[in-house]
Amino acid sequence: MKLSKNLGFFALFSLAAGAMISSGLFVLPSIAYREAGPPSILSYILAAILMLPSVLSKAELATAMTRSGGDYFYVDRILGTPAGVIAGFANWFSIALKSSFALIGIGAFAILVFPDFTNIKLVAVGFCVFFALLNLVSVKTSGKFQVIFVIFLLSALAAYIILGYPSAKPEFFRPFNVKKYIPILEATGLVFISYAGLTKIDSVAEESKEAGRLIPKAMLWAYTIVSILYVLVVAVTIGVLPHKELAGTLTPISAAAKVFAGTPGMIVMAVAAMAAFITTANAGILAASRVPMAMSRDYLLPKIFGHVSKRFGTPWFSILVTSSFMIFVVVFLEVEMLAKVASTFMILLFIMVNFSLIVVRYAGIRNYRPTFKSPLFPWMQIFAIIAYSILIAQMGKIPLLITIGFIVFAYIWYRVFFTGLEKRHSALIRLAMNILNRIIISETNFEKLENELLGILKERENIEEDEFDRLIQNAHIVDQPEAIDRERFFHQIAEDLTPRLNLTQEQIFSMFCDREVMSNTNIIPGVAVPHIILEGSDRFDMVLVRNKHGIRWDDESVPVHAVFVLLGTMDQRDLHLRALMAIAQMLQGKTFMDQWMDARDAEDLRSTILLAKRQRKESGK
């Protein structure tokens, strides 16, 4: 069963922005300040710069592969299933763990606002249950809920900046020693994960109304707005709180608000902090639960993880398991070390995603057609891989050992669950073929990947197949290598059609020539639609021809580069007219002929027609 497509721009923007603004802004500024002092502002700027390559890479991949699962799906299809399993588990657990931290943050700030609450974990569990029910009932309702909280949150932070700026004292920014860059880099590694929630929305791409257009837009707007807010809020906080007080608190924003706005200001920012943690936890359940669902589709988890509620259109079992895991973390586990492990997992994912983009761009995958392309490719991705590797090295021995053990576990899981199943060759294998310039694997082994991507593109463009599409899927395609004249073209087509039509080459050639005498079939500059009438009944076929160098159709016309050959019996006249109408609609597209000429091979030509924008409906409807 398909997931409901209910998420529009504001819901996607709110999921991205809400997932970013939590502990990274309401808790980490004081910890980063202990590491680097006033230059910790630079740490937030550097973290934003380091995040940009992953934002752009994931925005591109999300528009080409609009499927639930996000990082897992990209890495699996591009780098192969073993890497995909590692990415899937790492994505699932890191998002779930960070959402668990957000739940604990809700409990901590709830006690600050409501002193009668004494049990942080009980509050956290209660909110987790609430969010799980919300996500079970409707992703649309969850998205609207997210929008409301993010509007309040952004408004509160804007008010904090405007009201707090006049109270900032220049002396609190001294000493601003940028020469001691090691503490600044350490603080950058600490706060980097604050930006990671931004990319969670690629996990719900399959539930987006117009994923190809809205996901990059939502990600880039969220990245820009929240990055600016991060830097300004941290700057105001450093300027308002004395050194000792800022270094000694875990609620720096609320403490600073109390200085310039009194107790009401403190309470408002505490409520804002709760809203931030609420949006992070809600977005976390929504995004994390889609990863095991995607893995179950590939038989790497039990099938029940992929079950979608018929009533609500949500992956109910995956949501329940993810929420139960988060409750377990909240109740039984210490979060400090787990936070570092989750951060290491997330950075590892970013390395794999950026490498995946490099591979898929160079692999020559026919149906990889993103609507957004990352700029400065591949240098931005190479920079990101190197920078992220440095950040991982700074995480410490224990998180690194846990990560290595996790990778070993994921590989064992792959060996157990994927043994004997049909293998799906990845884009990485295709790239290896291109580099070696020799056939190491049959071309047909990539057909499954190409067909899957084609299906994703059709769904992204809301294309419902009609009879013309089915004709194209079965059509014979010819990609001619040299310039020829019309007579030679008819001879070549007649030779190709002889075994299919059970007629001699001379008969077919004469039929084409006779039809051309009756009426020129070069309908528009560069395009011809020759056709012949066959004897018998219930027969209709097409041949698609491209000639990059051009066919000299007659002395007065420009060379023809696209030929649609129609073959049918008299009783299929209606189908003939509908095919002509479909061809005419395709040719009206401003980019169709450019895409036709740029297609790499015969199957790419087929995909160009199957993905062309035109009116589609079944006959009789």
KATA-V26566 format. One record per residue. RES is the residue in one small letter. SS is DSSP state (@ for helix, = for strand, . for the rest). PSI is psi in whole degrees, -180 to 180 (NA if undefined). D_CENTER is the distance of its C-alpha to the mean C-alpha in whole Angstrom. Layout:
res:RES ss:SS psi:PSI d_center:D_CENTER
res:RES ss:SS psi:PSI d_center:D_CENTER
//
This chain:
res:m ss:. psi:138 d_center:21
res:k ss:. psi:150 d_center:18
res:l ss:. psi:152 d_center:16
res:s ss:. psi:138 d_center:17
res:k ss:. psi:90 d_center:15
res:n ss:. psi:-6 d_center:16
res:l ss:= psi:116 d_center:14
res:g ss:. psi:-169 d_center:15
res:f ss:@ psi:-49 d_center:14
res:f ss:@ psi:-34 d_center:17
res:a ss:@ psi:-44 d_center:16
res:l ss:@ psi:-44 d_center:12
res:f ss:@ psi:-43 d_center:14
res:s ss:@ psi:-37 d_center:16
res:l ss:@ psi:-42 d_center:14
res:a ss:@ psi:-50 d_center:12
res:a ss:@ psi:-43 d_center:16
res:g ss:@ psi:-34 d_center:18
res:a ss:@ psi:-26 d_center:16
res:m ss:@ psi:-43 d_center:17
res:i ss:. psi:98 d_center:21
res:s ss:. psi:-118 d_center:23
res:s ss:@ psi:-30 d_center:25
res:g ss:@ psi:-26 d_center:23
res:l ss:@ psi:-35 d_center:25
res:f ss:@ psi:-11 d_center:28
res:v ss:. psi:-49 d_center:29
res:l ss:@ psi:-27 d_center:28
res:p ss:@ psi:-38 d_center:30
res:s ss:@ psi:-37 d_center:33
res:i ss:@ psi:-41 d_center:32
res:a ss:@ psi:-36 d_center:31
res:y ss:@ psi:-37 d_center:34
res:r ss:@ psi:-35 d_center:36
res:e ss:@ psi:-46 d_center:34
res:a ss:@ psi:-8 d_center:35
res:g ss:@ psi:-156 d_center:37
res:p ss:@ psi:-34 d_center:36
res:p ss:@ psi:-1 d_center:34
res:s ss:@ psi:-19 d_center:31
res:i ss:@ psi:-40 d_center:30
res:l ss:@ psi:-31 d_center:29
res:s ss:@ psi:-40 d_center:27
res:y ss:@ psi:-37 d_center:25
res:i ss:@ psi:-45 d_center:25
res:l ss:@ psi:-41 d_center:24
res:a ss:@ psi:-39 d_center:21
res:a ss:@ psi:-41 d_center:19
res:i ss:@ psi:-43 d_center:20
res:l ss:@ psi:-26 d_center:19
res:m ss:@ psi:-26 d_center:15
res:l ss:@ psi:-45 d_center:15
res:p ss:@ psi:-40 d_center:14
res:s ss:@ psi:-36 d_center:11
res:v ss:@ psi:-48 d_center:10
res:l ss:@ psi:-41 d_center:10
res:s ss:@ psi:-45 d_center:9
res:k ss:@ psi:-31 d_center:5
res:a ss:@ psi:-41 d_center:5
res:e ss:@ psi:-49 d_center:7
res:l ss:@ psi:-37 d_center:5
res:a ss:@ psi:-31 d_center:2
res:t ss:@ psi:-21 d_center:6
res:a ss:@ psi:-28 d_center:7
res:m ss:. psi:73 d_center:6
res:t ss:. psi:77 d_center:6
res:r ss:. psi:146 d_center:7
res:s ss:. psi:148 d_center:9
res:g ss:. psi:-21 d_center:9
res:g ss:. psi:-119 d_center:6
res:d ss:@ psi:-40 d_center:8
res:y ss:@ psi:-49 d_center:10
res:f ss:@ psi:-45 d_center:9
res:y ss:@ psi:-52 d_center:8
res:v ss:@ psi:-40 d_center:11
res:d ss:@ psi:-47 d_center:13
res:r ss:@ psi:-26 d_center:13
res:i ss:@ psi:-46 d_center:13
res:l ss:@ psi:-13 d_center:16
res:g ss:. psi:162 d_center:17
res:t ss:@ psi:-41 d_center:18
res:p ss:@ psi:-45 d_center:20
res:a ss:@ psi:-35 d_center:17
res:g ss:@ psi:-39 d_center:15
res:v ss:@ psi:-44 d_center:17
res:i ss:@ psi:-46 d_center:18
res:a ss:@ psi:-40 d_center:14
res:g ss:@ psi:-52 d_center:14
res:f ss:@ psi:-41 d_center:17
res:a ss:@ psi:-42 d_center:17
res:n ss:@ psi:-47 d_center:13
res:w ss:@ psi:-53 d_center:15
res:f ss:@ psi:-38 d_center:19
res:s ss:@ psi:-43 d_center:17
res:i ss:@ psi:-43 d_center:16
res:a ss:@ psi:-42 d_center:19
res:l ss:@ psi:-45 d_center:21
res:k ss:@ psi:-33 d_center:20
res:s ss:@ psi:-33 d_center:20
res:s ss:@ psi:-39 d_center:24
res:f ss:@ psi:-38 d_center:25
res:a ss:@ psi:-39 d_center:24
res:l ss:@ psi:-41 d_center:26
res:i ss:@ psi:-37 d_center:29
res:g ss:@ psi:-38 d_center:28
res:i ss:@ psi:-46 d_center:29
res:g ss:@ psi:-41 d_center:32
res:a ss:@ psi:-46 d_center:33
res:f ss:@ psi:-25 d_center:33
res:a ss:@ psi:-38 d_center:34
res:i ss:@ psi:-34 d_center:38
res:l ss:@ psi:-39 d_center:38
res:v ss:@ psi:-39 d_center:38
res:f ss:. psi:89 d_center:40
res:p ss:. psi:-19 d_center:42
res:d ss:. psi:-23 d_center:43
res:f ss:. psi:129 d_center:40
res:t ss:. psi:-15 d_center:41
res:n ss:. psi:101 d_center:38
res:i ss:@ psi:-45 d_center:35
res:k ss:@ psi:-34 d_center:34
res:l ss:@ psi:-42 d_center:35
res:v ss:@ psi:-44 d_center:33
res:a ss:@ psi:-45 d_center:30
res:v ss:@ psi:-41 d_center:30
res:g ss:@ psi:-43 d_center:31
res:f ss:@ psi:-35 d_center:28
res:c ss:@ psi:-44 d_center:26
res:v ss:@ psi:-42 d_center:28
res:f ss:@ psi:-46 d_center:27
res:f ss:@ psi:-37 d_center:24
res:a ss:@ psi:-45 d_center:23
res:l ss:@ psi:-40 d_center:26
res:l ss:@ psi:-44 d_center:24
res:n ss:@ psi:-30 d_center:20
res:l ss:@ psi:-38 d_center:23
res:v ss:@ psi:-47 d_center:24
res:s ss:. psi:129 d_center:21
res:v ss:@ psi:-27 d_center:18
res:k ss:@ psi:-45 d_center:19
res:t ss:@ psi:-42 d_center:22
res:s ss:@ psi:-40 d_center:20
res:g ss:@ psi:-42 d_center:18
res:k ss:@ psi:-41 d_center:21
res:f ss:@ psi:-42 d_center:22
res:q ss:@ psi:-41 d_center:20
res:v ss:@ psi:-46 d_center:20
res:i ss:@ psi:-47 d_center:24
res:f ss:@ psi:-38 d_center:24
res:v ss:@ psi:-39 d_center:22
res:i ss:@ psi:-46 d_center:24
res:f ss:@ psi:-42 d_center:27
res:l ss:@ psi:-48 d_center:25
res:l ss:@ psi:-37 d_center:25
res:s ss:@ psi:-43 d_center:28
res:a ss:@ psi:-41 d_center:30
res:l ss:@ psi:-38 d_center:28
res:a ss:@ psi:-43 d_center:30
res:a ss:@ psi:-38 d_center:33
res:y ss:@ psi:-44 d_center:33
res:i ss:@ psi:-47 d_center:33
res:i ss:@ psi:-44 d_center:35
res:l ss:@ psi:-30 d_center:38
res:g ss:@ psi:-25 d_center:37
res:y ss:@ psi:-45 d_center:38
res:p ss:. psi:-23 d_center:41
res:s ss:. psi:-7 d_center:42
res:a ss:. psi:139 d_center:40
res:k ss:. psi:126 d_center:43
res:p ss:@ psi:-34 d_center:43
res:e ss:@ psi:-22 d_center:45
res:f ss:@ psi:-13 d_center:42
res:f ss:@ psi:3 d_center:40
res:r ss:. psi:140 d_center:42
res:p ss:. psi:139 d_center:42
res:f ss:. psi:74 d_center:39
res:n ss:. psi:103 d_center:40
res:v ss:. psi:-7 d_center:37
res:k ss:. psi:-29 d_center:39
res:k ss:. psi:79 d_center:38
res:y ss:@ psi:-21 d_center:34
res:i ss:@ psi:-49 d_center:34
res:p ss:@ psi:-36 d_center:34
res:i ss:@ psi:-42 d_center:31
res:l ss:@ psi:-39 d_center:29
res:e ss:@ psi:-43 d_center:30
res:a ss:@ psi:-33 d_center:29
res:t ss:@ psi:-45 d_center:25
res:g ss:@ psi:-34 d_center:24
res:l ss:@ psi:-45 d_center:25
res:v ss:@ psi:-9 d_center:24
res:f ss:@ psi:-42 d_center:20
res:i ss:@ psi:-14 d_center:19
res:s ss:@ psi:-28 d_center:20
res:y ss:@ psi:-10 d_center:16
res:a ss:@ psi:-30 d_center:14
res:g ss:@ psi:-20 d_center:14
res:l ss:@ psi:-39 d_center:12
res:t ss:@ psi:6 d_center:8
res:k ss:@ psi:-25 d_center:9
res:i ss:@ psi:-15 d_center:8
res:d ss:@ psi:-19 d_center:4
res:s ss:@ psi:-19 d_center:7
res:v ss:@ psi:23 d_center:8
res:a ss:@ psi:-34 d_center:6
res:e ss:@ psi:-19 d_center:9
res:e ss:@ psi:11 d_center:11
res:s ss:= psi:144 d_center:11
res:k ss:. psi:-48 d_center:13
res:e ss:. psi:75 d_center:12
res:a ss:@ psi:-41 d_center:8
res:g ss:@ psi:-30 d_center:9
res:r ss:@ psi:-39 d_center:11
res:l ss:@ psi:-33 d_center:11
res:i ss:@ psi:-50 d_center:7
res:p ss:@ psi:-41 d_center:9
res:k ss:@ psi:-47 d_center:12
res:a ss:@ psi:-42 d_center:12
res:m ss:@ psi:-45 d_center:10
res:l ss:@ psi:-37 d_center:13
res:w ss:@ psi:-44 d_center:16
res:a ss:@ psi:-44 d_center:15
res:y ss:@ psi:-48 d_center:15
res:t ss:@ psi:-50 d_center:18
res:i ss:@ psi:-48 d_center:20
res:v ss:@ psi:-36 d_center:20
res:s ss:@ psi:-43 d_center:21
res:i ss:@ psi:-44 d_center:24
res:l ss:@ psi:-43 d_center:25
res:y ss:@ psi:-53 d_center:24
res:v ss:@ psi:-44 d_center:27
res:l ss:@ psi:-42 d_center:29
res:v ss:@ psi:-44 d_center:29
res:v ss:@ psi:-41 d_center:30
res:a ss:@ psi:-45 d_center:33
res:v ss:@ psi:-42 d_center:34
res:t ss:@ psi:-45 d_center:35
res:i ss:@ psi:-38 d_center:36
res:g ss:@ psi:-19 d_center:39
res:v ss:@ psi:-41 d_center:40
res:l ss:. psi:136 d_center:40
res:p ss:. psi:158 d_center:43
res:h ss:@ psi:-52 d_center:42
res:k ss:@ psi:-41 d_center:43
res:e ss:@ psi:-41 d_center:42
res:l ss:@ psi:-40 d_center:38
res:a ss:@ psi:-19 d_center:38
res:g ss:. psi:3 d_center:40
res:t ss:. psi:154 d_center:37
res:l ss:. psi:4 d_center:34
res:t ss:. psi:63 d_center:34
res:p ss:@ psi:-37 d_center:34
res:i ss:@ psi:-44 d_center:33
res:s ss:@ psi:-40 d_center:35
res:a ss:@ psi:-41 d_center:38
res:a ss:@ psi:-39 d_center:38
res:a ss:@ psi:-33 d_center:37
res:k ss:@ psi:-30 d_center:41
res:v ss:@ psi:-46 d_center:42
res:f ss:@ psi:-8 d_center:42
res:a ss:@ psi:7 d_center:41
res:g ss:@ psi:-167 d_center:43
res:t ss:@ psi:-41 d_center:43
res:p ss:@ psi:-41 d_center:41
res:g ss:@ psi:-42 d_center:39
res:m ss:@ psi:-44 d_center:38
res:i ss:@ psi:-42 d_center:37
res:v ss:@ psi:-44 d_center:35
res:m ss:@ psi:-28 d_center:33
res:a ss:@ psi:-41 d_center:33
res:v ss:@ psi:-39 d_center:32
res:a ss:@ psi:-40 d_center:29
res:a ss:@ psi:-43 d_center:28
res:m ss:@ psi:-41 d_center:28
res:a ss:@ psi:-39 d_center:26
res:a ss:@ psi:-47 d_center:24
res:f ss:@ psi:-35 d_center:24
res:i ss:@ psi:-46 d_center:24
res:t ss:@ psi:-36 d_center:20
res:t ss:@ psi:-45 d_center:19
res:a ss:@ psi:-42 d_center:20
res:n ss:@ psi:-47 d_center:19
res:a ss:@ psi:-33 d_center:16
res:g ss:@ psi:-45 d_center:16
res:i ss:@ psi:-43 d_center:17
res:l ss:@ psi:-47 d_center:15
res:a ss:@ psi:-47 d_center:12
res:a ss:@ psi:-36 d_center:14
res:s ss:@ psi:-19 d_center:16
res:r ss:@ psi:-20 d_center:13
res:v ss:@ psi:-54 d_center:13
res:p ss:@ psi:-29 d_center:16
res:m ss:@ psi:-45 d_center:16
res:a ss:@ psi:-39 d_center:13
res:m ss:@ psi:-35 d_center:16
res:s ss:@ psi:-31 d_center:19
res:r ss:@ psi:-29 d_center:17
res:d ss:. psi:13 d_center:18
res:y ss:. psi:25 d_center:21
res:l ss:. psi:-7 d_center:20
res:l ss:. psi:159 d_center:21
res:p ss:. psi:148 d_center:24
res:k ss:@ psi:-28 d_center:23
res:i ss:@ psi:-24 d_center:24
res:f ss:@ psi:-22 d_center:21
res:g ss:@ psi:0 d_center:19
res:h ss:. psi:132 d_center:22
res:v ss:. psi:132 d_center:21
res:s ss:. psi:127 d_center:23
res:k ss:. psi:-31 d_center:25
res:r ss:. psi:-44 d_center:26
res:f ss:. psi:-13 d_center:23
res:g ss:. psi:32 d_center:20
res:t ss:. psi:149 d_center:19
res:p ss:. psi:85 d_center:19
res:w ss:@ psi:-44 d_center:22
res:f ss:@ psi:-40 d_center:23
res:s ss:@ psi:-38 d_center:20
res:i ss:@ psi:-43 d_center:20
res:l ss:@ psi:-44 d_center:24
res:v ss:@ psi:-44 d_center:23
res:t ss:@ psi:-45 d_center:21
res:s ss:@ psi:-40 d_center:23
res:s ss:@ psi:-40 d_center:26
res:f ss:@ psi:-42 d_center:25
res:m ss:@ psi:-40 d_center:24
res:i ss:@ psi:-41 d_center:28
res:f ss:@ psi:-45 d_center:29
res:v ss:@ psi:-45 d_center:28
res:v ss:@ psi:-43 d_center:29
res:v ss:@ psi:-40 d_center:33
res:f ss:@ psi:-20 d_center:33
res:l ss:. psi:150 d_center:31
res:e ss:. psi:139 d_center:32
res:v ss:@ psi:-16 d_center:29
res:e ss:@ psi:-54 d_center:30
res:m ss:@ psi:-35 d_center:29
res:l ss:@ psi:-32 d_center:26
res:a ss:@ psi:-42 d_center:25
res:k ss:@ psi:-41 d_center:25
res:v ss:@ psi:-44 d_center:24
res:a ss:@ psi:-40 d_center:21
res:s ss:@ psi:-41 d_center:20
res:t ss:@ psi:-43 d_center:21
res:f ss:@ psi:-44 d_center:18
res:m ss:@ psi:-43 d_center:16
res:i ss:@ psi:-39 d_center:17
res:l ss:@ psi:-41 d_center:17
res:l ss:@ psi:-43 d_center:13
res:f ss:@ psi:-38 d_center:13
res:i ss:@ psi:-46 d_center:15
res:m ss:@ psi:-39 d_center:14
res:v ss:@ psi:-45 d_center:10
res:n ss:@ psi:-39 d_center:12
res:f ss:@ psi:-37 d_center:15
res:s ss:@ psi:-41 d_center:12
res:l ss:@ psi:-41 d_center:11
res:i ss:@ psi:-45 d_center:15
res:v ss:@ psi:-48 d_center:16
res:v ss:@ psi:-31 d_center:14
res:r ss:@ psi:-38 d_center:15
res:y ss:@ psi:-11 d_center:19
res:a ss:@ psi:-19 d_center:19
res:g ss:. psi:36 d_center:19
res:i ss:. psi:123 d_center:17
res:r ss:. psi:-47 d_center:18
res:n ss:. psi:21 d_center:15
res:y ss:. psi:101 d_center:13
res:r ss:. psi:77 d_center:12
res:p ss:. psi:150 d_center:10
res:t ss:. psi:-12 d_center:11
res:f ss:. psi:135 d_center:10
res:k ss:. psi:133 d_center:12
res:s ss:. psi:130 d_center:12
res:p ss:. psi:167 d_center:16
res:l ss:. psi:33 d_center:19
res:f ss:. psi:141 d_center:17
res:p ss:. psi:7 d_center:18
res:w ss:@ psi:-36 d_center:20
res:m ss:@ psi:-40 d_center:18
res:q ss:@ psi:-39 d_center:16
res:i ss:@ psi:-43 d_center:19
res:f ss:@ psi:-44 d_center:21
res:a ss:@ psi:-44 d_center:18
res:i ss:@ psi:-43 d_center:19
res:i ss:@ psi:-47 d_center:22
res:a ss:@ psi:-42 d_center:22
res:y ss:@ psi:-35 d_center:20
res:s ss:@ psi:-38 d_center:23
res:i ss:@ psi:-41 d_center:25
res:l ss:@ psi:-42 d_center:24
res:i ss:@ psi:-39 d_center:24
res:a ss:@ psi:-23 d_center:27
res:q ss:. psi:-2 d_center:28
res:m ss:. psi:-19 d_center:27
res:g ss:. psi:164 d_center:30
res:k ss:@ psi:-45 d_center:32
res:i ss:@ psi:-50 d_center:31
res:p ss:@ psi:-36 d_center:27
res:l ss:@ psi:-42 d_center:27
res:l ss:@ psi:-41 d_center:30
res:i ss:@ psi:-40 d_center:28
res:t ss:@ psi:-43 d_center:24
res:i ss:@ psi:-44 d_center:26
res:g ss:@ psi:-38 d_center:28
res:f ss:@ psi:-42 d_center:24
res:i ss:@ psi:-42 d_center:23
res:v ss:@ psi:-44 d_center:27
res:f ss:@ psi:-46 d_center:26
res:a ss:@ psi:-39 d_center:23
res:y ss:@ psi:-40 d_center:24
res:i ss:@ psi:-42 d_center:27
res:w ss:@ psi:-43 d_center:25
res:y ss:@ psi:-45 d_center:23
res:r ss:@ psi:-35 d_center:27
res:v ss:@ psi:-46 d_center:28
res:f ss:@ psi:-25 d_center:26
res:f ss:. psi:-5 d_center:25
res:t ss:. psi:129 d_center:28
res:g ss:. psi:-12 d_center:29
res:l ss:. psi:161 d_center:26
res:e ss:. psi:130 d_center:25
res:k ss:. psi:140 d_center:23
res:r ss:. psi:113 d_center:20
res:h ss:. psi:139 d_center:20
res:s ss:. psi:172 d_center:17
res:a ss:@ psi:-28 d_center:17
res:l ss:@ psi:-40 d_center:19
res:i ss:@ psi:-41 d_center:22
res:r ss:@ psi:-41 d_center:21
res:l ss:@ psi:-40 d_center:21
res:a ss:@ psi:-39 d_center:24
res:m ss:@ psi:-43 d_center:26
res:n ss:@ psi:-40 d_center:25
res:i ss:@ psi:-43 d_center:27
res:l ss:@ psi:-20 d_center:30
res:n ss:. psi:39 d_center:30
res:r ss:. psi:157 d_center:32
res:i ss:. psi:108 d_center:31
res:i ss:. psi:-17 d_center:30
res:i ss:. psi:141 d_center:28
res:s ss:. psi:143 d_center:29
res:e ss:@ psi:-32 d_center:27
res:t ss:@ psi:-18 d_center:26
res:n ss:@ psi:-17 d_center:25
res:f ss:@ psi:0 d_center:21
res:e ss:@ psi:-37 d_center:22
res:k ss:@ psi:-43 d_center:20
res:l ss:@ psi:-45 d_center:17
res:e ss:@ psi:-43 d_center:18
res:n ss:@ psi:-37 d_center:18
res:e ss:@ psi:-44 d_center:15
res:l ss:@ psi:-37 d_center:13
res:l ss:@ psi:-42 d_center:16
res:g ss:@ psi:-39 d_center:16
res:i ss:@ psi:-42 d_center:12
res:l ss:@ psi:-41 d_center:13
res:k ss:@ psi:-42 d_center:16
res:e ss:@ psi:-40 d_center:14
res:r ss:@ psi:-39 d_center:12
res:e ss:. psi:7 d_center:15
res:n ss:. psi:45 d_center:17
res:i ss:. psi:121 d_center:19
res:e ss:. psi:121 d_center:22
res:e ss:. psi:141 d_center:24
res:d ss:. psi:-172 d_center:28
res:e ss:@ psi:-32 d_center:31
res:f ss:@ psi:-40 d_center:30
res:d ss:@ psi:-40 d_center:27
res:r ss:@ psi:-33 d_center:29
res:l ss:@ psi:-43 d_center:31
res:i ss:@ psi:-38 d_center:29
res:q ss:@ psi:-29 d_center:28
res:n ss:@ psi:0 d_center:31
res:a ss:. psi:148 d_center:32
res:h ss:= psi:135 d_center:34
res:i ss:= psi:134 d_center:32
res:v ss:= psi:129 d_center:34
res:d ss:= psi:98 d_center:33
res:q ss:= psi:137 d_center:37
res:p ss:. psi:-11 d_center:37
res:e ss:. psi:160 d_center:40
res:a ss:. psi:138 d_center:41
res:i ss:= psi:171 d_center:44
res:d ss:= psi:175 d_center:46
res:r ss:@ psi:-39 d_center:46
res:e ss:@ psi:-44 d_center:49
res:r ss:@ psi:-36 d_center:47
res:f ss:@ psi:-46 d_center:44
res:f ss:@ psi:-37 d_center:46
res:h ss:@ psi:-45 d_center:48
res:q ss:@ psi:-42 d_center:44
res:i ss:@ psi:-40 d_center:43
res:a ss:@ psi:-39 d_center:46
res:e ss:@ psi:-41 d_center:46
res:d ss:@ psi:-35 d_center:42
res:l ss:@ psi:-15 d_center:43
res:t ss:@ psi:-51 d_center:47
res:p ss:@ psi:-23 d_center:46
res:r ss:@ psi:-32 d_center:43
res:l ss:@ psi:-7 d_center:46
res:n ss:. psi:38 d_center:49
res:l ss:. psi:161 d_center:51
res:t ss:. psi:160 d_center:52
res:q ss:@ psi:-38 d_center:50
res:e ss:@ psi:-39 d_center:53
res:q ss:@ psi:-46 d_center:53
res:i ss:@ psi:-42 d_center:49
res:f ss:@ psi:-44 d_center:50
res:s ss:@ psi:-39 d_center:53
res:m ss:@ psi:-41 d_center:51
res:f ss:@ psi:-44 d_center:48
res:c ss:@ psi:-42 d_center:51
res:d ss:@ psi:-41 d_center:53
res:r ss:@ psi:-34 d_center:50
res:e ss:@ psi:-31 d_center:49
res:v ss:@ psi:-38 d_center:53
res:m ss:@ psi:-40 d_center:52
res:s ss:. psi:134 d_center:49
res:n ss:. psi:126 d_center:47
res:t ss:. psi:9 d_center:44
res:n ss:. psi:83 d_center:42
res:i ss:. psi:-38 d_center:41
res:i ss:= psi:161 d_center:39
res:p ss:. psi:124 d_center:39
res:g ss:. psi:-5 d_center:37
res:v ss:= psi:137 d_center:36
res:a ss:= psi:147 d_center:39
res:v ss:. psi:73 d_center:39
res:p ss:. psi:149 d_center:42
res:h ss:= psi:153 d_center:43
res:i ss:= psi:154 d_center:46
res:i ss:= psi:128 d_center:48
res:l ss:= psi:156 d_center:48
res:e ss:. psi:159 d_center:51
res:g ss:. psi:-153 d_center:50
res:s ss:. psi:162 d_center:48
res:d ss:. psi:45 d_center:44
res:r ss:. psi:132 d_center:43
res:f ss:= psi:134 d_center:40
res:d ss:= psi:165 d_center:38
res:m ss:= psi:151 d_center:36
res:v ss:= psi:130 d_center:36
res:l ss:= psi:134 d_center:33
res:v ss:= psi:133 d_center:34
res:r ss:= psi:138 d_center:33
res:n ss:= psi:104 d_center:35
res:k ss:= psi:-33 d_center:34
res:h ss:= psi:-16 d_center:37
res:g ss:= psi:142 d_center:39
res:i ss:= psi:126 d_center:41
res:r ss:= psi:95 d_center:45
res:w ss:. psi:-44 d_center:45
res:d ss:. psi:179 d_center:48
res:d ss:. psi:-22 d_center:50
res:e ss:. psi:-16 d_center:49
res:s ss:. psi:156 d_center:45
res:v ss:. psi:157 d_center:42
res:p ss:. psi:144 d_center:41
res:v ss:= psi:130 d_center:39
res:h ss:= psi:-19 d_center:35
res:a ss:= psi:126 d_center:34
res:v ss:= psi:127 d_center:36
res:f ss:= psi:104 d_center:35
res:v ss:= psi:122 d_center:38
res:l ss:= psi:133 d_center:39
res:l ss:= psi:119 d_center:42
res:g ss:= psi:159 d_center:43
res:t ss:= psi:166 d_center:46
res:m ss:@ psi:-34 d_center:48
res:d ss:@ psi:-7 d_center:47
res:q ss:@ psi:27 d_center:43
res:r ss:@ psi:-40 d_center:44
res:d ss:@ psi:-42 d_center:42
res:l ss:@ psi:-37 d_center:39
res:h ss:@ psi:-46 d_center:40
res:l ss:@ psi:-38 d_center:40
res:r ss:@ psi:-35 d_center:36
res:a ss:@ psi:-42 d_center:35
res:l ss:@ psi:-41 d_center:36
res:m ss:@ psi:-42 d_center:35
res:a ss:@ psi:-41 d_center:31
res:i ss:@ psi:-43 d_center:32
res:a ss:@ psi:-41 d_center:33
res:q ss:@ psi:-40 d_center:30
res:m ss:@ psi:-44 d_center:28
res:l ss:@ psi:-18 d_center:30
res:q ss:. psi:-19 d_center:30
res:g ss:. psi:136 d_center:26
res:k ss:. psi:-28 d_center:27
res:t ss:. psi:0 d_center:24
res:f ss:@ psi:-49 d_center:25
res:m ss:@ psi:-33 d_center:28
res:d ss:@ psi:-44 d_center:26
res:q ss:@ psi:-38 d_center:23
res:w ss:@ psi:-45 d_center:26
res:m ss:@ psi:-29 d_center:28
res:d ss:@ psi:-12 d_center:25
res:a ss:. psi:141 d_center:24
res:r ss:. psi:-32 d_center:25
res:d ss:. psi:-173 d_center:27
res:a ss:@ psi:-44 d_center:28
res:e ss:@ psi:-30 d_center:25
res:d ss:@ psi:-35 d_center:23
res:l ss:@ psi:-42 d_center:25
res:r ss:@ psi:-46 d_center:25
res:s ss:@ psi:-36 d_center:21
res:t ss:@ psi:-40 d_center:22
res:i ss:@ psi:-42 d_center:24
res:l ss:@ psi:-26 d_center:22
res:l ss:. psi:1 d_center:20
res:a ss:. psi:145 d_center:22
res:k ss:. psi:124 d_center:22
res:r ss:. psi:170 d_center:26
res:q ss:. psi:130 d_center:27
res:r ss:. psi:132 d_center:27
res:k ss:. psi:151 d_center:29
res:e ss:. psi:153 d_center:32
res:s ss:. psi:139 d_center:35
res:g ss:. psi:-3 d_center:37
res:k ss:. psi:NA d_center:35
//
